[in-house]
């Protein structure tokens, strides 16, 4: 078993506390992604699991074993960094086997482990090349291969795709997902890119300012966010937020053609709320006159219309099919009421 448990984890740098009592269970074989904006503590938390940062308070267990004060080399983890950190004078084969060689493994065992990692990562044709003769994606595969040959209980990835171009990032996401399915190991992956989080994770941990905002499966967070921060961070384009007020007939929202009525416990009449609407849950009404289309963004099978309302609110609407809205037009908006998410305007918590 190689599950990871974080119990009341705290991290301080002097008097400054950056991680605030994190509690988290990552199951054996699970692909868990830490996601959040820069400075939220996701990389710090990963480095604490790796033993590269001291833990100020709390306990870290891996496979039921307390490793909080354990040396990094004895934790049973392998880390893949944003930078490839390959030895330029060594071949791919030598780079992948270097750690085992330094630890005194027999040559035959090193050869076997490197061959298996090479098979998994499709590196057989590159084993005799040096890093300078490889693309960025190939170098990152070598870096992952170096982790695989160690046979760790847990793989740790710290924004491993940040240095790659868009096409290679997509390719490597597929490679990492396939790797997880093939070897079935526990993986913890840090990224600021919520698209990576949505496509790779079994479980997403959304962090902000050293605190967990929500934990769940990708689509659970997408469809059922606990607060405005999670709702706005998960999903691309982001959820639209419109200010409204509770009235006797529901929720009045400037710019929408009708009051919003939801099956939730509403605050008292007059209370300010935030109405959350994803782009795919809005439809443009060409006969309306409440919004101005500032621009459209066509991506082939889907396009996004960027609208400005009379009160200055900005809204993104997803459109599919052959008929797309035109820039400069004035239109109205229709809402899929069942998909509306409601948030308290002050606390930003979800109103359910």
C-alpha positions as CSV (number, residue, x, y, z in Angstrom):
1,X,0.0,0.0,0.0
2,X,1.3,3.5,-0.9
3,X,-1.4,5.9,0.1
4,X,-0.3,9.3,1.5
5,X,-1.9,10.9,4.5
6,X,-1.3,14.5,5.6
7,X,-2.5,15.2,9.1
8,X,-2.8,18.9,10.3
9,X,0.3,19.9,8.2
10,X,1.7,23.3,9.1
11,X,4.6,25.1,7.4
12,X,6.2,28.3,8.8
13,X,9.2,30.4,7.6
14,X,10.1,32.2,10.7
15,X,6.9,33.9,11.9
16,X,5.2,33.7,8.5
17,X,2.9,30.7,8.2
18,X,2.3,29.5,4.6
19,X,0.5,26.2,5.1
20,X,-2.4,26.2,7.6
21,X,-3.3,22.8,9.0
22,X,-3.8,20.7,5.9
23,X,-5.6,17.4,6.3
24,X,-5.7,15.1,3.2
25,X,-6.0,11.4,2.4
26,X,-4.6,10.2,-1.0
27,X,-5.5,6.6,-1.7
28,X,-3.2,3.9,-3.0
29,X,-2.9,4.2,-6.8
30,X,-4.7,7.5,-6.9
31,X,-3.7,10.4,-9.2
32,X,-4.1,13.5,-7.1
33,X,-3.5,17.0,-8.4
34,X,-2.7,20.0,-6.3
35,X,-4.0,23.1,-8.2
36,X,-4.2,26.8,-7.4
37,X,-2.8,30.2,-8.2
38,X,0.8,31.1,-7.7
39,X,1.8,31.4,-4.1
40,X,-1.1,29.1,-2.8
41,X,1.4,26.6,-1.3
42,X,1.0,23.7,-3.7
43,X,4.7,23.3,-4.5
44,X,5.6,23.8,-0.8
45,X,3.2,21.0,0.2
46,X,4.7,18.7,-2.5
47,X,8.2,19.4,-1.3
48,X,7.2,18.6,2.3
49,X,5.9,15.2,1.1
50,X,9.2,14.7,-0.7
51,X,11.2,15.7,2.4
52,X,12.8,18.7,0.6
53,X,11.1,21.1,3.0
54,X,10.9,20.6,6.8
55,X,7.4,20.1,8.3
56,X,6.8,22.7,11.1
57,X,3.8,20.8,12.5
58,X,1.6,17.7,11.8
59,X,2.5,14.3,10.3
60,X,3.0,12.8,6.9
61,X,2.5,9.1,6.4
62,X,3.3,7.1,3.2
63,X,2.0,3.5,3.1
64,X,1.0,3.8,6.8
65,X,4.6,4.7,7.7
66,X,5.3,8.0,9.4
67,X,8.0,9.8,7.3
68,X,7.6,13.3,8.7
69,X,11.2,13.4,9.9
70,X,12.6,10.8,7.5
71,X,15.4,11.5,5.1
72,X,14.1,12.1,1.5
73,X,16.0,9.1,0.1
74,X,14.2,6.8,2.6
75,X,10.6,8.0,1.9
76,X,10.0,5.8,-1.1
77,X,9.2,8.8,-3.4
78,X,10.6,10.0,-6.7
79,X,10.2,13.5,-7.9
80,X,10.0,14.9,-11.4
81,X,10.8,18.6,-11.6
82,X,9.9,21.4,-14.0
83,X,13.5,21.5,-15.2
84,X,14.7,18.3,-16.6
85,X,18.1,18.3,-14.7
86,X,19.7,15.8,-17.0
87,X,23.5,15.2,-17.2
88,X,24.5,16.6,-20.6
89,X,27.5,14.4,-21.0
90,X,25.5,11.2,-20.4
91,X,23.3,9.3,-22.8
92,X,19.6,8.7,-22.1
93,X,20.4,5.2,-20.9
94,X,23.1,6.5,-18.5
95,X,20.9,9.3,-17.2
96,X,18.1,7.0,-16.3
97,X,20.3,4.5,-14.6
98,X,22.6,7.0,-12.8
99,X,20.8,6.9,-9.5
100,X,20.8,3.1,-9.3
101,X,24.4,3.0,-10.3
102,X,25.3,5.5,-7.5
103,X,23.4,3.3,-5.0
104,X,25.5,0.2,-6.0
105,X,22.8,-1.8,-7.9
106,X,24.2,-4.7,-10.0
107,X,24.8,-3.7,-13.7
108,X,22.3,-6.4,-14.9
109,X,19.5,-5.1,-12.7
110,X,20.1,-1.5,-13.8
111,X,20.0,-2.6,-17.4
112,X,16.7,-4.4,-16.8
113,X,15.1,-1.5,-15.0
114,X,16.2,1.0,-17.6
115,X,14.9,-1.2,-20.4
116,X,11.5,-1.5,-18.7
117,X,11.2,2.3,-18.2
118,X,12.3,2.8,-21.8
119,X,9.6,0.5,-23.0
120,X,6.9,2.2,-21.0
121,X,8.0,5.7,-22.2
122,X,8.8,4.7,-25.8
123,X,12.4,5.8,-25.5
124,X,14.1,2.7,-27.0
125,X,15.2,4.6,-30.1
126,X,16.9,7.3,-28.1
127,X,18.8,5.4,-25.5
128,X,22.2,6.2,-27.0
129,X,21.5,9.9,-27.6
130,X,22.5,12.7,-25.3
131,X,20.1,15.3,-24.0
132,X,21.2,17.9,-26.5
133,X,19.9,15.7,-29.3
134,X,16.4,15.4,-27.8
135,X,13.3,17.6,-27.9
136,X,11.8,19.1,-24.8
137,X,9.1,16.4,-24.5
138,X,11.7,13.6,-24.9
139,X,13.9,15.1,-22.2
140,X,10.9,15.2,-19.9
141,X,10.2,11.6,-20.6
142,X,13.8,10.8,-19.7
143,X,13.4,12.7,-16.5
144,X,10.2,10.6,-15.7
145,X,12.1,7.4,-16.7
146,X,14.8,8.2,-14.1
147,X,12.0,8.3,-11.5
148,X,10.5,5.0,-12.8
149,X,13.7,3.0,-12.5
150,X,13.8,3.8,-8.8
151,X,10.6,1.9,-8.3
152,X,9.1,4.4,-5.8
153,X,5.9,4.0,-3.8
154,X,4.8,7.5,-4.8
155,X,5.6,9.7,-7.8
156,X,5.7,13.5,-7.3
157,X,5.5,15.9,-10.2
158,X,6.2,19.6,-9.7
159,X,4.8,21.4,-12.8
160,X,6.6,19.1,-15.2
161,X,5.1,20.5,-18.4
162,X,5.5,24.2,-17.8
163,X,8.6,24.5,-20.0
164,X,6.9,22.8,-23.0
165,X,5.0,24.4,-25.8
166,X,1.2,24.0,-26.1
167,X,1.3,21.0,-28.5
168,X,3.9,19.1,-26.4
169,X,2.0,19.8,-23.2
170,X,-1.0,18.0,-24.7
171,X,1.1,15.1,-25.9
172,X,2.8,14.8,-22.5
173,X,-0.5,14.9,-20.6
174,X,-1.5,11.9,-22.6
175,X,1.8,10.2,-21.8
176,X,1.5,10.8,-18.1
177,X,-2.1,9.6,-18.0
178,X,-1.1,6.4,-19.9
179,X,1.9,5.9,-17.5
180,X,-0.4,6.1,-14.5
181,X,-2.7,3.5,-16.0
182,X,0.1,1.2,-16.9
183,X,2.1,1.2,-13.6
184,X,-0.8,2.0,-11.2
185,X,1.4,3.9,-8.7
186,X,0.2,6.7,-6.5
187,X,0.9,10.1,-8.1
188,X,0.8,13.6,-6.8
189,X,1.0,16.3,-9.4
190,X,1.3,20.1,-8.9
191,X,0.1,22.5,-11.5
192,X,-1.4,26.0,-11.8
193,X,-3.1,24.9,-15.1
194,X,-6.6,23.8,-14.3
195,X,-6.9,22.1,-17.7
196,X,-4.1,19.7,-16.7
197,X,-5.8,19.2,-13.4
198,X,-9.2,18.3,-15.1
199,X,-7.7,16.0,-17.7
200,X,-5.3,14.0,-15.4
201,X,-6.7,13.8,-11.9
202,X,-8.7,11.2,-10.1
203,X,-8.8,13.7,-7.3
204,X,-8.2,17.5,-7.4
205,X,-7.1,19.5,-4.3
206,X,-7.9,23.2,-4.8
207,X,-5.6,25.4,-2.7
208,X,-5.6,29.1,-1.9
209,X,-3.3,30.9,0.6
210,X,-2.1,27.6,2.2
211,X,-5.7,26.3,2.8
212,X,-7.7,23.6,1.0
213,X,-10.8,25.2,-0.5
214,X,-12.2,21.9,-1.9
215,X,-11.3,18.3,-2.7
216,X,-13.1,16.1,-5.2
217,X,-13.3,14.4,-8.6
218,X,-12.8,16.9,-11.5
219,X,-16.4,16.9,-12.6
220,X,-17.7,17.1,-9.1
221,X,-15.7,20.3,-8.6
222,X,-16.9,21.6,-11.9
223,X,-20.5,20.9,-11.4
224,X,-20.8,21.4,-7.6
225,X,-18.3,24.0,-6.3
226,X,-18.3,24.9,-2.6
227,X,-17.5,28.5,-3.2
228,X,-16.9,31.3,-5.7
229,X,-13.2,30.8,-5.8
230,X,-13.4,27.1,-6.8
231,X,-16.2,27.9,-9.3
232,X,-14.1,30.5,-11.0
233,X,-10.8,28.6,-10.9
234,X,-12.1,25.3,-12.3
235,X,-13.3,25.5,-15.9
236,X,-12.0,27.2,-19.0
237,X,-13.3,29.8,-19.9
238,X,-14.1,30.6,-16.3
239,X,-17.6,30.8,-14.8
240,X,-19.4,34.1,-15.3
241,X,-20.5,35.9,-12.2
242,X,-23.3,38.4,-12.1
243,X,-24.4,40.5,-9.2
244,X,-28.0,40.1,-8.1
245,X,-30.4,40.8,-5.2
246,X,-32.9,38.6,-3.5
247,X,-36.4,39.7,-4.2
248,X,-39.9,38.5,-3.4
249,X,-40.0,36.7,-6.8
250,X,-36.5,35.1,-6.7
251,X,-33.3,36.8,-7.7
252,X,-33.2,39.9,-9.8
253,X,-30.1,40.1,-12.0
254,X,-29.5,43.1,-14.2
255,X,-29.1,42.1,-17.8
256,X,-31.1,38.8,-17.6
257,X,-34.5,38.7,-19.2
258,X,-36.3,37.2,-16.2
259,X,-35.8,36.7,-12.4
260,X,-33.8,33.6,-11.4
261,X,-35.8,31.1,-9.3
262,X,-33.8,28.4,-7.7
263,X,-34.7,25.5,-5.4
264,X,-32.4,26.8,-2.6
265,X,-32.8,28.4,0.8
266,X,-32.5,32.1,-0.2
267,X,-31.3,34.8,2.2
268,X,-33.6,37.6,3.2
269,X,-35.1,39.9,0.6
270,X,-32.6,42.6,-0.4
271,X,-29.5,40.5,0.2
272,X,-26.8,40.8,-2.4
273,X,-25.7,37.6,-4.1
274,X,-23.5,36.4,-6.9
275,X,-25.1,34.3,-9.7
276,X,-22.7,31.9,-11.4
277,X,-23.2,30.8,-14.9
278,X,-20.9,28.7,-17.1
279,X,-20.5,29.8,-20.7
280,X,-22.2,26.6,-22.0
281,X,-25.3,27.3,-19.9
282,X,-26.0,30.6,-21.6
283,X,-27.7,31.1,-25.0
284,X,-27.7,34.3,-27.0
285,X,-31.1,35.6,-28.0
286,X,-30.6,37.6,-31.2
287,X,-34.0,39.4,-30.7
288,X,-32.9,40.8,-27.4
289,X,-31.2,44.1,-26.7
290,X,-29.5,43.9,-23.2
291,X,-25.9,43.1,-24.2
292,X,-23.3,44.2,-26.8
293,X,-21.1,41.6,-28.4
294,X,-17.6,43.0,-28.2
295,X,-15.8,40.2,-29.9
296,X,-16.0,36.5,-30.9
297,X,-13.4,33.9,-30.6
298,X,-13.7,31.0,-33.1
299,X,-12.0,27.7,-32.2
300,X,-13.5,25.6,-35.0
301,X,-16.2,23.4,-33.5
302,X,-16.9,25.9,-30.7
303,X,-16.7,29.7,-30.4
304,X,-16.9,32.1,-27.5
305,X,-18.8,35.4,-27.7
306,X,-17.6,38.1,-25.3
307,X,-20.5,40.3,-24.2
308,X,-20.8,43.6,-22.3
309,X,-23.9,44.4,-20.4
310,X,-25.5,47.7,-19.7
311,X,-24.1,47.8,-16.1
312,X,-20.6,47.0,-17.4
313,X,-20.7,43.3,-16.6
314,X,-18.6,41.0,-18.9
315,X,-20.0,37.7,-19.9
316,X,-18.6,34.8,-22.0
317,X,-21.1,32.6,-24.0
318,X,-20.2,29.4,-25.7
319,X,-21.7,28.8,-29.1
320,X,-21.7,25.7,-31.3
321,X,-23.1,24.9,-34.7
322,X,-22.7,26.8,-38.0
323,X,-24.6,30.0,-37.0
324,X,-22.4,32.2,-34.8
325,X,-23.0,35.7,-33.4
326,X,-21.5,38.7,-35.0
327,X,-19.3,41.3,-33.3
328,X,-21.0,44.6,-32.7
329,X,-24.5,43.1,-32.5
330,X,-26.9,43.8,-29.6
331,X,-28.5,40.7,-28.2
332,X,-30.2,39.2,-25.2
333,X,-29.4,36.3,-23.0
334,X,-31.3,33.1,-22.1
335,X,-30.3,31.1,-19.1
336,X,-30.3,27.4,-18.2
337,X,-31.8,28.0,-14.8
338,X,-31.0,24.4,-13.6
339,X,-27.3,25.1,-14.1
340,X,-27.2,28.4,-12.1
341,X,-25.0,28.4,-9.0
342,X,-25.6,30.9,-6.3
343,X,-23.0,32.4,-3.9
344,X,-23.1,34.8,-1.0
345,X,-21.7,38.2,-2.1
346,X,-19.8,38.7,1.2
347,X,-18.5,35.3,2.2
348,X,-18.4,33.8,-1.4
349,X,-19.7,30.5,0.0
350,X,-22.2,28.5,-2.0
351,X,-25.9,29.0,-1.2
352,X,-27.5,25.6,-1.5
